[in-house]
Amino acid sequence: MRARYSCYTVYISLQASWTQF
C-alpha cells in the first residue's frame, strides 16, 4: 500500500507540474 501511495503522489506531482507549465 505504501508503494502504491508513493506512486499516486508522484503522479499527482507530475500533473501539478504540467498544470503549472
C-alpha positions in Angstrom: 0.0 0.0 0.0 2.8 2.4 0.9 4.5 1.9 -2.5 1.1 2.5 -4.2 0.6 5.7 -2.3 4.0 6.9 -3.3 3.3 6.2 -7.0 0.0 8.1 -6.6 1.8 11.1 -5.0 4.3 11.1 -7.8 1.5 11.0 -10.4 -0.2 14.0 -8.7 3.0 15.9 -8.6 3.6 15.3 -12.3 0.0 16.6 -13.1 0.6 19.6 -10.9 3.8 20.3 -12.7 2.1 20.1 -16.1 -0.7 22.4 -14.8 2.0 25.0 -13.7 3.7 24.7 -17.1 
